[in-house]
Amino acid sequence: MRADRRRNTPARTRAGQGRRLGLGGGTVAAVLAAALLAGGCSSGGAGTDTAASGGGPPSPATPSGPASAPPAATPLEALPAAVPSALAPYYGQALAWQPCDDGYECTTFRVPLDYEHPADGDLALAAVRAPSVPAGSTGSADRLGSLLLNPGGPGGSAVEYVEGAARTYDAAVRARYDLVGLDPRGVGRSSPVTCLSGERMDAYTAVDISPDDPAEVDALVAAAKEFAEGCRQRTGDRLGHLSTVEAARDLDVLRALLGDERLNYVGKSYGTFLGATYAGLFPGRTGRMVLDGAMDPSLDSLAGNRTQAGGFETAWTAFARDCATRADCPLGRTEQQAGEQLTELFAAIDAHPLPTGDGARRLSEAQATTGVIQAMYADFLWPRLRTALADARAGDGTGLLKLSDTYYGREEDGSYPNLMFANMAVNCLDLPAPFTGPEDAARAVPEFERTSPRFGRDMAWMALTCTYWPVRATGTPHTVRAAGAAPIVVVGTTRDPATPYSWAQSLAGQLESGRLLTYDGDGHTAYGRHDACLDGVVNHYLLAGEAPENGKRCGS
């Protein structure tokens, strides 16, 4: 569905090709960043998610070992180890770090717009670092270099993430690594994509994403076309060069400029797809890599959207069960009652949008759905969701609208960051659209609803967006072996809404050196959030280079 992002939002992931979902992290900011994936971009596939075969949370008996990857996907081929002579000027730049933003250091550097034709122009990318050694001190002999962080999206700003979350990292990790955030091409401060004004984005977020008649279908199609055309007009030729493969090649340029022989990296949600892509292209330059809230690159967009819908259904079930035990639960006293009353509430809002505390804005069904989706990213948002649902049942849509606005990163002045714009631009390049038109989406609805009674219909229709994208997709589903890479830790959360646990199983199974680390719990992504066992395993790996045994489990 849509994506989650705001200043330092947690990670989300992308969903099938509609509106985004997916970022990940520990603070609210971190969690929002990871959430972008679902919205309209997904890396689909056949997945083995429990929900994909009918819904419901994974049982405690869920296998802890990696699942095998679908055999049809083509492996991602590594690039030649030697840097091509045409790219030497980019790899030979000198970074000029300048003090910025409350004690951090910022820089910019150039990368080719098109790596196959570097003479055709370039892009400016922005990076920030939190130095391991304070200015004026000598440092430590056991310094490990740089640790690049990416919060997800696609579209989450790694610069903002580092500035918001760097000081929450383990002290020993901070002492031995410079924590570095690079805004990927098209994102944040790196030649950002632009598509719609704030006013038009308000309209876009309110459009019905579960159309009931031809007029509503036409309105949804018109909104998707307006979004795509706005991106084409405002972004131009850059729109065709924002793929994850290109962003991974940018990471390698920065690695070289930082003076690191290998890339050490922590990626959340979509950041796992970016990191895995890097490992596939540059296995010999891959260092200590943690992929938390993993995506499955072997899935096509249709299967990815569908299995992601199942992930949100699993998360909803966990919320509903918890809610039923709470005195303030506004949805009844059983899981079944909660589902029935949520469906009734959505239908009532569809017929009569609710007033809110934001002047002329009324809460639409689409925004109510997005508000609920937003709260699935982290269980610490569940109390806020209970209150918002109670208010909505009483006729006040303010709480759900604020959750929806948080998902999109809407500011109080009505402006939006470029998170959603970049999210769609990257997703629509990385995979071909799942549908050729609304007829395809309508035919897919029953299967989506079997996977997710609560969110399947919406996520099927949201996958229409890339159908009208002005640039042809350059990516296809593929597996990633990264043959010869050092051990790569893949973290999967059993009830992750945006990146279903089966995706982590699949990615760990594809990677020749993959080690699956399972967190048995709720929320999107796990590292740095609330589990001493998992944090301890990851920190030990980052500091000592010792990966956990495959199948290690933490959590309840």
Disulfide bonds with the S-S distance in Angstrom:
Cys100-Cys106 1.93
Cys195-Cys231 1.88
Cys323-Cys329 2.02
Cys428-Cys466 1.87
Cys533-Cys554 2.01
